[in-house]
Amino acid sequence: MAPSDITIEILKDIRDGVRGTNERLERVEGRLETMDGRLERVEGRLETMDGRLETVEGALLDLAGQHRFVVRYMRGLARRDTRIDGDVADLRVRVEALEVKVEGKRT
């Protein structure tokens, strides 16, 4: 082969290599576009989830506030019940004393 034939063959090989590289780059570009679409869909779903989580967080905060209210209310009832127990015991003693007086006057 003459030196010009070898040069031509080398240039053809380089051209074919560049074409192959271009084809691979086009496939990679297509895959990247597909991935970009998928990432956009995932981003949309994450935004939806974020909104839902904000709603759940708000509901839990409301529930916690209601729970605190119920606990305070129940503590108040429990304290009142302990005071009432003493009052009821005192009233029983007084009623029994009155009953004894009434029975004593009847006889």
PyMOL commands that place a pseudoatom at each C-alpha (Angstrom):
pseudoatom trace, name=CA, resn=MET, resi=1, chain=A, elem=C, hetatm=0, pos=[0.000, 0.000, 0.000]
pseudoatom trace, name=CA, resn=ALA, resi=2, chain=A, elem=C, hetatm=0, pos=[1.091, 3.442, -0.808]
pseudoatom trace, name=CA, resn=PRO, resi=3, chain=A, elem=C, hetatm=0, pos=[1.417, 5.955, 1.995]
pseudoatom trace, name=CA, resn=SER, resi=4, chain=A, elem=C, hetatm=0, pos=[-1.625, 7.819, 0.721]
pseudoatom trace, name=CA, resn=ASP, resi=5, chain=A, elem=C, hetatm=0, pos=[-3.701, 4.587, 0.832]
pseudoatom trace, name=CA, resn=ILE, resi=6, chain=A, elem=C, hetatm=0, pos=[-2.695, 4.015, 4.458]
pseudoatom trace, name=CA, resn=THR, resi=7, chain=A, elem=C, hetatm=0, pos=[-3.614, 7.605, 5.268]
pseudoatom trace, name=CA, resn=ILE, resi=8, chain=A, elem=C, hetatm=0, pos=[-6.989, 7.161, 3.616]
pseudoatom trace, name=CA, resn=GLU, resi=9, chain=A, elem=C, hetatm=0, pos=[-7.628, 3.945, 5.565]
pseudoatom trace, name=CA, resn=ILE, resi=10, chain=A, elem=C, hetatm=0, pos=[-6.651, 5.617, 8.837]
pseudoatom trace, name=CA, resn=LEU, resi=11, chain=A, elem=C, hetatm=0, pos=[-8.927, 8.545, 8.072]
pseudoatom trace, name=CA, resn=LYS, resi=12, chain=A, elem=C, hetatm=0, pos=[-11.781, 6.132, 7.242]
pseudoatom trace, name=CA, resn=ASP, resi=13, chain=A, elem=C, hetatm=0, pos=[-11.234, 4.341, 10.555]
pseudoatom trace, name=CA, resn=ILE, resi=14, chain=A, elem=C, hetatm=0, pos=[-11.258, 7.672, 12.385]
pseudoatom trace, name=CA, resn=ARG, resi=15, chain=A, elem=C, hetatm=0, pos=[-14.448, 8.682, 10.533]
pseudoatom trace, name=CA, resn=ASP, resi=16, chain=A, elem=C, hetatm=0, pos=[-16.133, 5.389, 11.437]
pseudoatom trace, name=CA, resn=GLY, resi=17, chain=A, elem=C, hetatm=0, pos=[-15.031, 5.778, 15.054]
pseudoatom trace, name=CA, resn=VAL, resi=18, chain=A, elem=C, hetatm=0, pos=[-16.457, 9.298, 15.185]
pseudoatom trace, name=CA, resn=ARG, resi=19, chain=A, elem=C, hetatm=0, pos=[-19.740, 8.072, 13.683]
pseudoatom trace, name=CA, resn=GLY, resi=20, chain=A, elem=C, hetatm=0, pos=[-19.912, 5.284, 16.286]
pseudoatom trace, name=CA, resn=THR, resi=21, chain=A, elem=C, hetatm=0, pos=[-19.160, 7.766, 19.039]
pseudoatom trace, name=CA, resn=ASN, resi=22, chain=A, elem=C, hetatm=0, pos=[-21.889, 10.067, 17.727]
pseudoatom trace, name=CA, resn=GLU, resi=23, chain=A, elem=C, hetatm=0, pos=[-24.395, 7.203, 17.690]
pseudoatom trace, name=CA, resn=ARG, resi=24, chain=A, elem=C, hetatm=0, pos=[-23.516, 6.289, 21.270]
pseudoatom trace, name=CA, resn=LEU, resi=25, chain=A, elem=C, hetatm=0, pos=[-23.802, 9.915, 22.331]
pseudoatom trace, name=CA, resn=GLU, resi=26, chain=A, elem=C, hetatm=0, pos=[-27.250, 10.137, 20.702]
pseudoatom trace, name=CA, resn=ARG, resi=27, chain=A, elem=C, hetatm=0, pos=[-28.367, 7.037, 22.621]
pseudoatom trace, name=CA, resn=VAL, resi=28, chain=A, elem=C, hetatm=0, pos=[-27.014, 8.507, 25.842]
pseudoatom trace, name=CA, resn=GLU, resi=29, chain=A, elem=C, hetatm=0, pos=[-28.805, 11.776, 25.082]
pseudoatom trace, name=CA, resn=GLY, resi=30, chain=A, elem=C, hetatm=0, pos=[-32.071, 9.873, 24.574]
pseudoatom trace, name=CA, resn=ARG, resi=31, chain=A, elem=C, hetatm=0, pos=[-31.597, 8.098, 27.877]
pseudoatom trace, name=CA, resn=LEU, resi=32, chain=A, elem=C, hetatm=0, pos=[-30.870, 11.404, 29.600]
pseudoatom trace, name=CA, resn=GLU, resi=33, chain=A, elem=C, hetatm=0, pos=[-34.074, 12.891, 28.191]
pseudoatom trace, name=CA, resn=THR, resi=34, chain=A, elem=C, hetatm=0, pos=[-36.000, 9.862, 29.465]
pseudoatom trace, name=CA, resn=MET, resi=35, chain=A, elem=C, hetatm=0, pos=[-34.379, 10.245, 32.879]
pseudoatom trace, name=CA, resn=ASP, resi=36, chain=A, elem=C, hetatm=0, pos=[-35.211, 13.955, 32.875]
pseudoatom trace, name=CA, resn=GLY, resi=37, chain=A, elem=C, hetatm=0, pos=[-38.892, 13.141, 32.283]
pseudoatom trace, name=CA, resn=ARG, resi=38, chain=A, elem=C, hetatm=0, pos=[-38.842, 10.583, 35.055]
pseudoatom trace, name=CA, resn=LEU, resi=39, chain=A, elem=C, hetatm=0, pos=[-37.188, 13.017, 37.440]
pseudoatom trace, name=CA, resn=GLU, resi=40, chain=A, elem=C, hetatm=0, pos=[-39.850, 15.633, 36.662]
pseudoatom trace, name=CA, resn=ARG, resi=41, chain=A, elem=C, hetatm=0, pos=[-42.577, 13.110, 37.486]
pseudoatom trace, name=CA, resn=VAL, resi=42, chain=A, elem=C, hetatm=0, pos=[-40.809, 12.156, 40.731]
pseudoatom trace, name=CA, resn=GLU, resi=43, chain=A, elem=C, hetatm=0, pos=[-40.480, 15.835, 41.615]
pseudoatom trace, name=CA, resn=GLY, resi=44, chain=A, elem=C, hetatm=0, pos=[-44.210, 16.302, 41.090]
pseudoatom trace, name=CA, resn=ARG, resi=45, chain=A, elem=C, hetatm=0, pos=[-44.987, 13.335, 43.296]
pseudoatom trace, name=CA, resn=LEU, resi=46, chain=A, elem=C, hetatm=0, pos=[-42.649, 14.663, 45.990]
pseudoatom trace, name=CA, resn=GLU, resi=47, chain=A, elem=C, hetatm=0, pos=[-44.419, 18.026, 45.915]
pseudoatom trace, name=CA, resn=THR, resi=48, chain=A, elem=C, hetatm=0, pos=[-47.746, 16.215, 46.312]
pseudoatom trace, name=CA, resn=MET, resi=49, chain=A, elem=C, hetatm=0, pos=[-46.352, 14.204, 49.215]
pseudoatom trace, name=CA, resn=ASP, resi=50, chain=A, elem=C, hetatm=0, pos=[-45.008, 17.382, 50.791]
pseudoatom trace, name=CA, resn=GLY, resi=51, chain=A, elem=C, hetatm=0, pos=[-48.481, 18.914, 50.672]
pseudoatom trace, name=CA, resn=ARG, resi=52, chain=A, elem=C, hetatm=0, pos=[-50.007, 15.817, 52.191]
pseudoatom trace, name=CA, resn=LEU, resi=53, chain=A, elem=C, hetatm=0, pos=[-47.406, 15.729, 54.958]
pseudoatom trace, name=CA, resn=GLU, resi=54, chain=A, elem=C, hetatm=0, pos=[-48.136, 19.376, 55.757]
pseudoatom trace, name=CA, resn=THR, resi=55, chain=A, elem=C, hetatm=0, pos=[-51.815, 18.469, 56.083]
pseudoatom trace, name=CA, resn=VAL, resi=56, chain=A, elem=C, hetatm=0, pos=[-51.000, 15.534, 58.364]
pseudoatom trace, name=CA, resn=GLU, resi=57, chain=A, elem=C, hetatm=0, pos=[-48.681, 17.723, 60.431]
pseudoatom trace, name=CA, resn=GLY, resi=58, chain=A, elem=C, hetatm=0, pos=[-51.434, 20.299, 60.882]
pseudoatom trace, name=CA, resn=ALA, resi=59, chain=A, elem=C, hetatm=0, pos=[-53.917, 17.624, 61.896]
pseudoatom trace, name=CA, resn=LEU, resi=60, chain=A, elem=C, hetatm=0, pos=[-51.458, 16.161, 64.416]
pseudoatom trace, name=CA, resn=LEU, resi=61, chain=A, elem=C, hetatm=0, pos=[-50.797, 19.588, 65.909]
pseudoatom trace, name=CA, resn=ASP, resi=62, chain=A, elem=C, hetatm=0, pos=[-54.546, 20.156, 66.246]
pseudoatom trace, name=CA, resn=LEU, resi=63, chain=A, elem=C, hetatm=0, pos=[-54.948, 16.735, 67.830]
pseudoatom trace, name=CA, resn=ALA, resi=64, chain=A, elem=C, hetatm=0, pos=[-52.114, 17.448, 70.277]
pseudoatom trace, name=CA, resn=GLY, resi=65, chain=A, elem=C, hetatm=0, pos=[-53.819, 20.690, 71.294]
pseudoatom trace, name=CA, resn=GLN, resi=66, chain=A, elem=C, hetatm=0, pos=[-57.104, 18.899, 71.843]
pseudoatom trace, name=CA, resn=HIS, resi=67, chain=A, elem=C, hetatm=0, pos=[-55.320, 16.198, 73.819]
pseudoatom trace, name=CA, resn=ARG, resi=68, chain=A, elem=C, hetatm=0, pos=[-53.757, 18.817, 76.112]
pseudoatom trace, name=CA, resn=PHE, resi=69, chain=A, elem=C, hetatm=0, pos=[-57.194, 20.347, 76.648]
pseudoatom trace, name=CA, resn=VAL, resi=70, chain=A, elem=C, hetatm=0, pos=[-58.729, 16.969, 77.533]
pseudoatom trace, name=CA, resn=VAL, resi=71, chain=A, elem=C, hetatm=0, pos=[-55.869, 16.175, 79.926]
pseudoatom trace, name=CA, resn=ARG, resi=72, chain=A, elem=C, hetatm=0, pos=[-56.298, 19.520, 81.708]
pseudoatom trace, name=CA, resn=TYR, resi=73, chain=A, elem=C, hetatm=0, pos=[-60.052, 18.989, 81.880]
pseudoatom trace, name=CA, resn=MET, resi=74, chain=A, elem=C, hetatm=0, pos=[-59.682, 15.469, 83.272]
pseudoatom trace, name=CA, resn=ARG, resi=75, chain=A, elem=C, hetatm=0, pos=[-57.151, 16.658, 85.876]
pseudoatom trace, name=CA, resn=GLY, resi=76, chain=A, elem=C, hetatm=0, pos=[-59.599, 19.325, 86.939]
pseudoatom trace, name=CA, resn=LEU, resi=77, chain=A, elem=C, hetatm=0, pos=[-62.351, 16.731, 87.260]
pseudoatom trace, name=CA, resn=ALA, resi=78, chain=A, elem=C, hetatm=0, pos=[-60.090, 14.452, 89.260]
pseudoatom trace, name=CA, resn=ARG, resi=79, chain=A, elem=C, hetatm=0, pos=[-59.205, 17.289, 91.660]
pseudoatom trace, name=CA, resn=ARG, resi=80, chain=A, elem=C, hetatm=0, pos=[-62.850, 18.246, 92.004]
pseudoatom trace, name=CA, resn=ASP, resi=81, chain=A, elem=C, hetatm=0, pos=[-63.778, 14.616, 92.701]
pseudoatom trace, name=CA, resn=THR, resi=82, chain=A, elem=C, hetatm=0, pos=[-61.281, 14.408, 95.546]
pseudoatom trace, name=CA, resn=ARG, resi=83, chain=A, elem=C, hetatm=0, pos=[-62.740, 17.586, 97.091]
pseudoatom trace, name=CA, resn=ILE, resi=84, chain=A, elem=C, hetatm=0, pos=[-66.272, 16.290, 96.574]
pseudoatom trace, name=CA, resn=ASP, resi=85, chain=A, elem=C, hetatm=0, pos=[-65.405, 12.989, 98.297]
pseudoatom trace, name=CA, resn=GLY, resi=86, chain=A, elem=C, hetatm=0, pos=[-64.554, 14.886, 101.474]
pseudoatom trace, name=CA, resn=ASP, resi=87, chain=A, elem=C, hetatm=0, pos=[-67.722, 16.973, 101.220]
pseudoatom trace, name=CA, resn=VAL, resi=88, chain=A, elem=C, hetatm=0, pos=[-69.863, 13.873, 100.651]
pseudoatom trace, name=CA, resn=ALA, resi=89, chain=A, elem=C, hetatm=0, pos=[-68.291, 12.121, 103.641]
pseudoatom trace, name=CA, resn=ASP, resi=90, chain=A, elem=C, hetatm=0, pos=[-68.986, 15.197, 105.779]
pseudoatom trace, name=CA, resn=LEU, resi=91, chain=A, elem=C, hetatm=0, pos=[-72.593, 15.331, 104.573]
pseudoatom trace, name=CA, resn=ARG, resi=92, chain=A, elem=C, hetatm=0, pos=[-73.078, 11.627, 105.384]
pseudoatom trace, name=CA, resn=VAL, resi=93, chain=A, elem=C, hetatm=0, pos=[-71.891, 12.213, 108.919]
pseudoatom trace, name=CA, resn=ARG, resi=94, chain=A, elem=C, hetatm=0, pos=[-74.262, 15.158, 109.290]
pseudoatom trace, name=CA, resn=VAL, resi=95, chain=A, elem=C, hetatm=0, pos=[-77.209, 13.215, 107.812]
pseudoatom trace, name=CA, resn=GLU, resi=96, chain=A, elem=C, hetatm=0, pos=[-76.535, 10.294, 110.112]
pseudoatom trace, name=CA, resn=ALA, resi=97, chain=A, elem=C, hetatm=0, pos=[-76.431, 12.685, 113.073]
pseudoatom trace, name=CA, resn=LEU, resi=98, chain=A, elem=C, hetatm=0, pos=[-79.746, 14.203, 111.972]
pseudoatom trace, name=CA, resn=GLU, resi=99, chain=A, elem=C, hetatm=0, pos=[-81.267, 10.756, 111.549]
pseudoatom trace, name=CA, resn=VAL, resi=100, chain=A, elem=C, hetatm=0, pos=[-80.175, 9.837, 115.059]
pseudoatom trace, name=CA, resn=LYS, resi=101, chain=A, elem=C, hetatm=0, pos=[-81.802, 13.026, 116.419]
pseudoatom trace, name=CA, resn=VAL, resi=102, chain=A, elem=C, hetatm=0, pos=[-85.008, 12.369, 114.527]
pseudoatom trace, name=CA, resn=GLU, resi=103, chain=A, elem=C, hetatm=0, pos=[-85.116, 8.766, 115.731]
pseudoatom trace, name=CA, resn=GLY, resi=104, chain=A, elem=C, hetatm=0, pos=[-84.450, 9.942, 119.277]
pseudoatom trace, name=CA, resn=LYS, resi=105, chain=A, elem=C, hetatm=0, pos=[-87.392, 12.361, 119.192]
pseudoatom trace, name=CA, resn=ARG, resi=106, chain=A, elem=C, hetatm=0, pos=[-89.757, 9.694, 117.846]
pseudoatom trace, name=CA, resn=THR, resi=107, chain=A, elem=C, hetatm=0, pos=[-89.164, 7.332, 120.654]
for i in range(1, 107): cmd.bond("trace and resi %d" % i, "trace and resi %d" % (i + 1))
show_as sticks, trace
zoom trace
